[in-house]
């Protein structure tokens, strides 16, 4: 079985002027280990301040999507 690879994300990498209330998503090519998905699995960084933005995440096992 091949390791999961990021297939799509929204907004796309490098996007500017994204809405503050937009749900961020990352979809993978295969299932992730659900035991490895927690608040440390995805880090949202404010590039202006270089501070980590607190967030919560969920994982859809049917679509292999973190949001």
C-alpha positions in Angstrom: 0.0 0.0 0.0 1.4 3.4 -1.0 1.7 6.2 1.5 -1.0 8.9 1.3 0.0 12.0 -0.7 -1.7 15.4 -0.7 -3.9 15.5 -3.8 -5.8 18.8 -3.3 -6.0 21.6 -0.8 -8.2 24.7 -0.4 -7.2 27.4 -0.5 -4.3 26.4 -2.7 -0.7 26.8 -1.5 0.4 30.5 -1.7 -3.2 31.8 -2.0 -3.6 35.4 -0.9 -6.7 37.3 0.4 -8.5 34.1 1.7 -11.6 34.7 3.7 -11.0 34.5 7.5 -14.1 32.3 8.0 -13.2 29.8 5.1 -12.8 26.2 6.0 -9.4 24.9 5.1 -9.2 21.5 3.6 -6.5 19.0 2.6 -7.5 15.8 0.7 -5.2 12.9 0.4 -4.9 10.0 -2.1 -5.4 7.3 0.5 -6.6 6.9 4.0 -4.6 8.4 6.9 -4.1 6.7 10.3 -6.9 8.2 12.3 -4.8 7.7 15.5 -2.2 10.2 14.0 -4.7 13.0 13.4 -4.9 15.4 16.3 -4.3 19.1 17.0 -0.6 18.6 16.2 -1.3 17.0 12.8 -2.1 20.3 11.1 -0.4 23.6 12.0 -1.9 26.9 10.8 0.7 29.6 10.8 0.1 33.4 10.7 2.9 34.4 8.4 2.7 38.0 9.3 3.4 37.3 13.0 4.9 33.8 12.7 2.6 32.6 15.4 0.6 29.4 15.4 -3.1 29.9 15.1 -5.2 27.7 17.3 -7.7 25.6 15.4 -9.6 22.4 15.6 -9.6 19.7 12.9 -11.7 16.9 11.7 -11.1 14.0 9.3 -13.6 12.5 6.8 -12.7 8.8 6.4 -14.8 8.5 3.3 -13.1 11.3 1.3 -9.6 11.2 3.1 -10.1 14.9 3.8 -8.9 16.9 6.8 -10.8 20.1 7.5 
